[in-house]
Amino acid sequence: MARVRDIGSAELPQEARAVYERFVAGYGPFRDQVAVFAHCPPAVTHLMGLLLELRAAGKVKRRYLELAIVVVSKLNECHYCVAHHKPMLMVEGLSEAGVDTALDFAAHSEFDEDDRLIVEYAIAVTNHPQRVTEALFERLRRRFSEAQIVELTLRIALCGFFNRFNDALQIEDATAHAEAAPA
């Protein structure tokens, strides 16, 4: 259970309520998270709305986004995000073992050149953003448009934010606890 109570969509102003409901219905298993964000309706409207819009635009392949998110979440040890994004990355073609060993990207048997580049960049942005090398950035430019690089960087940075938010407020997956609870 999170450190603050969950808020249902009915308690929100109309604009935030609409985004909350769209997010819960179509983004993935993140009801626990959006129910905490609901304490700040503009966060629901703008952050969750941003995620919905980015997904709809689809400028960056879902595999690359999920790979970056899992890598950042593993680096930050955000178990909530890893647990929620691991299945999404598996849908994108990685095995469970492949997801579990994503940080060992250099010789990863399930990664192609772009996957390795995404992981390397996600690690660099997460651990030392001030030291992202020109060589790494040039490799990104050869494979991705500037718009894709901006979105990828945005998603990596946002993931770090979400990791910290989830961990500080101890957001957990309620369905995991419901399944584990005795009947």
C-alpha positions as CSV (number, residue, x, y, z in Angstrom):
1,M,0.0,0.0,0.0
2,A,1.3,3.5,-0.9
3,R,2.1,6.0,1.8
4,V,-0.9,8.1,0.7
5,R,-4.4,6.9,-0.1
6,D,-5.5,6.1,-3.6
7,I,-7.9,8.5,-5.2
8,G,-10.5,7.4,-7.7
9,S,-11.2,9.2,-10.9
10,A,-14.6,10.4,-9.6
11,E,-12.9,12.7,-7.1
12,L,-11.1,14.6,-9.9
13,P,-12.1,17.6,-12.0
14,Q,-13.4,16.6,-15.4
15,E,-10.2,17.1,-17.5
16,A,-8.1,15.1,-15.0
17,R,-10.8,12.5,-14.7
18,A,-10.9,11.9,-18.4
19,V,-7.1,11.5,-18.6
20,Y,-7.1,9.2,-15.6
21,E,-9.8,6.9,-17.1
22,R,-8.1,6.9,-20.5
23,F,-4.8,6.1,-18.9
24,V,-6.2,3.2,-16.8
25,A,-8.1,1.8,-19.7
26,G,-5.4,2.0,-22.3
27,Y,-1.9,2.5,-21.1
28,G,-1.1,-0.5,-19.0
29,P,-1.3,-1.8,-15.4
30,F,-0.6,1.5,-13.7
31,R,-3.8,2.2,-11.8
32,D,-1.9,2.2,-8.5
33,Q,0.4,4.9,-9.7
34,V,-2.3,7.2,-11.3
35,A,-4.4,6.8,-8.2
36,V,-1.5,8.4,-6.2
37,F,-0.8,11.0,-8.8
38,A,-4.5,12.0,-8.5
39,H,-3.6,13.9,-5.3
40,C,-2.3,16.5,-7.8
41,P,-4.8,16.7,-10.7
42,P,-2.5,18.7,-13.0
43,A,0.0,15.9,-12.8
44,V,-2.6,13.4,-14.0
45,T,-3.7,15.8,-16.8
46,H,-0.3,16.7,-18.0
47,L,2.1,13.8,-17.1
48,M,-0.3,10.9,-17.8
49,G,-1.7,12.9,-20.8
50,L,1.8,13.3,-22.1
51,L,2.5,9.6,-21.9
52,L,-0.8,8.9,-23.7
53,E,0.1,11.4,-26.5
54,L,3.6,10.1,-26.9
55,R,2.4,6.5,-27.2
56,A,-0.2,7.6,-29.8
57,A,2.4,9.4,-31.8
58,G,4.6,6.4,-31.9
59,K,7.8,8.1,-33.1
60,V,10.0,5.7,-31.2
61,K,9.5,1.9,-31.5
62,R,7.8,0.5,-28.4
63,R,10.6,-2.1,-28.0
64,Y,13.1,0.7,-27.7
65,L,11.0,2.7,-25.2
66,E,10.3,-0.4,-23.0
67,L,14.0,-1.4,-23.2
68,A,15.1,2.0,-22.0
69,I,12.5,2.1,-19.3
70,V,13.4,-1.4,-18.0
71,V,17.1,-0.5,-18.0
72,V,16.6,2.8,-16.2
73,S,14.3,1.1,-13.7
74,K,16.8,-1.7,-13.1
75,L,19.6,0.9,-12.5
76,N,17.4,2.8,-10.1
77,E,16.1,-0.5,-8.5
78,C,12.5,0.5,-8.9
79,H,10.8,-2.8,-8.6
80,Y,7.4,-1.4,-9.4
81,C,8.5,-0.2,-12.8
82,V,10.5,-3.3,-13.6
83,A,7.6,-5.5,-12.7
84,H,5.2,-3.5,-14.8
85,H,7.4,-2.9,-17.9
86,K,9.1,-6.4,-18.0
87,P,6.0,-8.0,-19.5
88,M,5.7,-5.2,-22.0
89,L,9.2,-5.7,-23.1
90,M,8.6,-9.5,-23.4
91,V,5.7,-8.7,-25.7
92,E,8.3,-6.8,-27.8
93,G,10.3,-10.0,-28.3
94,L,12.6,-10.5,-25.4
95,S,12.6,-13.6,-23.3
96,E,12.3,-13.3,-19.5
97,A,16.0,-14.2,-19.2
98,G,16.7,-11.6,-21.9
99,V,14.9,-8.9,-19.9
100,D,16.6,-10.0,-16.7
101,T,20.1,-9.6,-18.3
102,A,19.4,-6.4,-20.2
103,L,22.1,-4.5,-18.4
104,D,24.7,-6.9,-19.8
105,F,24.1,-5.4,-23.3
106,A,27.4,-5.7,-25.0
107,A,27.2,-9.3,-25.9
108,H,23.5,-9.8,-25.3
109,S,22.3,-12.6,-27.6
110,E,18.8,-11.1,-28.0
111,F,19.9,-7.6,-28.9
112,D,20.6,-6.1,-32.2
113,E,22.8,-3.0,-32.8
114,D,20.0,-0.6,-32.1
115,D,19.0,-2.4,-28.9
116,R,22.6,-2.2,-27.6
117,L,22.7,1.5,-28.5
118,I,19.4,2.2,-26.6
119,V,20.7,0.4,-23.5
120,E,24.1,2.2,-23.7
121,Y,22.4,5.5,-24.0
122,A,19.8,4.8,-21.2
123,I,22.7,3.9,-18.9
124,A,24.7,7.0,-19.8
125,V,21.7,9.4,-19.4
126,T,20.8,7.8,-16.1
127,N,24.2,7.5,-14.5
128,H,26.2,10.4,-16.0
129,P,24.1,12.7,-18.2
130,Q,26.7,15.4,-18.2
131,R,29.2,12.9,-19.7
132,V,27.2,11.6,-22.7
133,T,30.0,11.4,-25.2
134,E,30.0,12.9,-28.7
135,A,30.8,9.5,-30.0
136,L,27.7,7.9,-28.4
137,F,25.6,10.8,-29.6
138,E,26.9,10.5,-33.2
139,R,26.0,6.8,-33.2
140,L,22.5,7.8,-32.1
141,R,22.3,10.4,-34.9
142,R,23.1,7.8,-37.5
143,R,20.3,5.5,-36.3
144,F,17.6,7.9,-35.1
145,S,16.1,11.3,-36.1
146,E,16.5,14.2,-33.8
147,A,12.8,14.0,-32.8
148,Q,13.3,10.3,-31.8
149,I,16.5,11.2,-29.8
150,V,14.6,13.9,-28.0
151,E,11.7,11.6,-27.2
152,L,14.0,8.8,-26.1
153,T,15.9,11.2,-23.8
154,L,12.6,12.5,-22.4
155,R,11.3,9.0,-21.7
156,I,14.6,8.0,-20.0
157,A,14.6,11.1,-17.8
158,L,10.9,10.7,-17.0
159,C,11.4,7.1,-16.1
160,G,14.0,8.2,-13.5
161,F,11.4,10.7,-12.2
162,F,8.7,8.0,-12.0
163,N,11.2,5.6,-10.3
164,R,11.9,8.1,-7.6
165,F,8.2,9.0,-7.2
166,N,7.1,5.4,-6.9
167,D,9.8,4.5,-4.4
168,A,9.5,7.5,-2.2
169,L,5.7,7.0,-1.9
170,Q,6.0,3.2,-1.8
171,I,3.6,2.6,-4.6
172,E,3.1,-1.1,-5.0
173,D,1.1,-3.2,-7.4
174,A,-2.2,-3.9,-5.5
175,T,-3.1,-6.9,-7.7
176,A,0.1,-8.6,-6.6
177,H,-0.9,-8.2,-3.0
178,A,-4.5,-9.3,-3.7
179,E,-3.2,-12.5,-5.4
180,A,-0.9,-13.2,-2.5
181,A,-3.5,-12.5,0.2
182,P,-5.1,-15.6,1.7
183,A,-8.7,-16.3,0.6
